Structures are given as structure tokens and as C-alpha cells.
Amino acid sequence: MIIGGAVITNASTKCNFIVENTVPILRDKDILSTDNANTPARRIYFSIQLMYIDGTHLTDHHKLYWKLVKDFLDAAPSSLGIIDRISEYILNGAYYQALKTCKKLIAYEEEAIARVQ
């Protein structure tokens, strides 16, 4: 789990967290490690994840995102609809929504690869 940039690992016992202010929170199922950012769509997801949890380097993460999106669209122009939705969320600072929508881009990529193979 990531809460406000802090990585938290659950020990052997169950615990409850109450977050009383507004900070980015990612549960394990939404976290993508650098090792798993191994496809173009997953690298886009990872760049958005960094935007969400690391606001101090937001400009760098945005630059990376736009470069990755350009490359992705060059290779798969039919993904424009999904990328437009993701980009709209990013431009509005709704990074968690952008992450959720980017999961659709990952699924799109997986389907495209499966068709080719």
C-alpha cells in the first residue's frame, strides 16, 4: 500500500488505517512495480502512478507521460479514444481516475498483442 508517498507493508496481523486528511492512496492491486512496467501501456500507467504519488516531480512525470502517449499513438492510433479520456483526467489533476482508465489501455494492448500472436 502507498499512502501519501509512504510504502506500507502489512505485517502478519490485520490492522486498520484511518487517513484523516487528503493524500494519495494506492492499494496493492493498483500498484505497478518498475519491473512490471514492461510494455508501452504499462509504462504509461507507471508514469501516471508517479504523478499520483510524487507531486514534487510532477513536471517530469508529465513530460514522460506525453512522450509515452505519443509513441503509443504512433503505434496504435485506434487507441485514441482511451488515451483522450486518460489525458483529460490528467489535465484535470484526477490521477486516480486516469490510473483506472489506463487499465483499459493495458487490456486494449493485451488484446492487440493476442490478435497478432
WOMO-V231774 format. One record per residue. BURIAL is + if it has 24 or more other C-alpha atoms within 12 Angstrom, else -. Layout:
# WOMO-V231774
[[BURIAL] [BURIAL]]
This chain:
# WOMO-V231774
[[-] [+] [+] [+] [-] [-] [-] [-] [-] [-] [-] [-] [-] [-] [-] [-] [-] [-] [-] [-] [-] [-] [-] [+] [+] [+] [-] [-] [-] [+] [+] [+] [-] [-] [-] [-] [-] [-] [-] [+] [+] [+] [+] [+] [+] [+] [+] [+] [+] [+] [+] [+] [+] [+] [-] [-] [-] [-] [-] [-] [+] [+] [-] [+] [+] [+] [-] [+] [+] [-] [-] [+] [-] [-] [-] [-] [-] [-] [+] [-] [-] [+] [+] [-] [+] [+] [+] [-] [-] [+] [-] [-] [-] [-] [+] [+] [+] [+] [+] [+] [+] [+] [+] [+] [+] [+] [-] [+] [+] [-] [-] [-] [-] [-] [-] [-] [-]]
